[in-house]
Amino acid sequence: MVSKKTEMDNRPMLNLYPDSLGGKLQILCDLLEDSKFSGAFSAVYVLPSIYHSDLDRGFSVIDYDLEEKYATREVLEELGRKKLYLKLDFVLNHASVASPQFQDLLEKGKKSEYSDFFIEWNEFWSGYGEMTEDGYIMPAQEYLDLMFFRKPELPFLMVEFADGSRAPYWNTFYQEIRAGEDYHTRYSGQMDLNIKSPKVWDFYKETIEKLAGYGTKILRLDAFAYAPKEPGKRNFLNEPQTWEFLEQVNNLARRYDMALLPEIHASYAEKRYETISGKGYLTYDFFLPGLVIDAIENQDGTYLELWAREQMQKEIYSVNMLGCHDGIPVLDLKGLLPKERIEQMIALLVERGGYVKDLHGSKNMYYQVNTTYYNALGEKEEALLLARAIQLFMPGKPQIWYLDLFAGTNDYEAVKAAKAGGHKEINRTNLTLTEFKERLTWNVVLKQLEMLQFRNTFPAFGYQSRLSVESKGAEMVFTWEKDGYVAELDVDFMDMSFSIMAKERGTQTGTNILSR
């Protein structure tokens, strides 16, 4: 395949919801005129509540038209004029119950033109199990044993149609049934798409064309690994079906000069990141958030160095991060950090106010810790600045969560309001115009922006640059070089101090850019 990843720049990218700063994306356009903020980013990743959606803060998409109370096409065009390109989500595995396709199915049943757009559970499992008294097929145990589940119960929603008939449809993620309401509004949830249907591929093609029209250059593929399904398979990362499916999507995106960023969480030991990179795609660095915390807390950059060297040696082109709209990944660290250091980190983050999310309710399969990164670091400004400096000097394209940038703390009231399953709201606080303008005067924010402006504009950085990383005890040195330009970060974990030096092409001495 022809890879797009080598053509991407690795300059910083801001990550936020469309309403994270002041309630609408236009506020970000205005903020980019502020000298303290301008020049810090090359791209913006706007989460999918920018579309019409009804659940999971955007990831249950009704359709991919813009939610105009948050963002208009004119605002996206303005971002383009400011030389910021977009990273947007495409949720390949599922669509909202409120989507026009599923609503048509509810109305017309088997007569709907979308009758095969979603996966009818009983048709899928016909011949592989026994029909129950409740009207759904229970797959034989030999098939159940192979499957990967995201929730304790079987992944289907029993749906009632306009004519009173009922049928189960595949539903990997969220669902809710409201007793007594009209069949159009009785359900909320995310219904899995049938990728064997030509209509689904028409939908994929139309959606990618629409997102390209918004200015998308990086397309994040949410939940892509759940889409290919076969009886007798795990139905998560089925091989080779997953990679064949991904290449089909890439063929559509390539027409619009888009790079794909497949999103998947798996342990380091499974080497999924290496497989994705080897097939020519950008990959997420879900290891960095935990590695940075581990290095700071243990005053030891050994594992950071190992991971940085591996990325450079294997030419793994990643998007890295500290915080994000989800929690801090810990499942991913298995096989990279010793088990006891992972467990120590989890205990520390919980002590500092975080919530552990376990994988489908299993207490021995930890998945992530929900917390702001600032709280994860003990609300220490020096630790947040050091973490940011390390992120900007590690391999990859730095993705910056807005709440980290503004030193946000855990939002326990939001968690309480969201009730069961609302732990992620701890790190999704919307900042008012007054709040983030005030924070633009904070030293911890200004210092981060200063580093970001340097990282975004200095020519030493790039996917094709040379990077050397050395750790010795509590000290680390990162050195980027390209075309005679040199950028160096010196770290001392003992006192959480660091300095950034830059050397212009043709000069013998460097200039101190920032020290703490």
HUDA-V247154 format. One line per field, one symbol per residue. ss: DSSP state (a for helix, b for strand, c for the rest). psi: psi as a letter, one per 40 degrees, with the letter a starting at -180 (. if undefined). A space follows every 10 residues. Layout:
BEGIN
ss=???
psi=???
END
This chain:
BEGIN
ss=ccccaaaccc ccbbbbcccc bccccaaaaa accccccccc ccbbbbcaaa bbbccaaacc bbbbbbcccc ccaaaaaaaa acccbbbbbb bccbbbccca aaaaaaaaaa accccccbcb aaaaacccbb bcccccbbbc aaaacccccc cccccbbbbb cccccbbbbb ccccbbbccc ccccccbbbb bbbccccaaa aaaaaaaaaa aaaccbbbbb bbcaaacccc cccccccccc aaaaaaaaaa aaaaccccbb bbcccccaaa caaaaaaacc cbbbbccaaa aaaaaaaacc caaaaaaaaa aaaccccbbb bccccccbbc aaabccbcaa aaaaaaaaaa acccbbbbbc cbbbbbbbbb ccaaaacccc aaaaaaaaaa aaacccbbbb baaaaccccc caaaaaaacc ccaaaaaccc bcaaaaaaac ccaaaaaaaa aaaaaaaccc cccccbbbbb bbccbbbbbb bbccbbbbbb bbccccbbbb bbbccccccc bbbbbc
psi=ihiedeeiif iihhhiided heeidddddd deehdddiee ieihhhieee ihieiffdeg hdifihgeed iidddddddd defhiihiih gddiiideid dddddddebe eiefdedihh ddddeheeah hideeihhii dddddeihie idiigihhhh ideeiiihih gdbiihhhhe iiddediiah hhigeehddd dddddddddd dddefhdhhh hhfdeedhih heidfhfhhe dddddddddd dddddefihi ghhhhiidde fdddddddee iiihgedddd dddddddefh eddddddddd dddefhhihi iciadaahhd ddehediidd dddddddddd deeihhhihf ehdegidihh iiddddeffh dddddddddd deeiiihhhh hddddffiih gddddddeah eeddedffhh hiddddddde ehdddddddd dddddddhed iideihhihh ihbeiihhhh hhfeihhhhh hhedefiiih iihiheidii hhdhi.
END
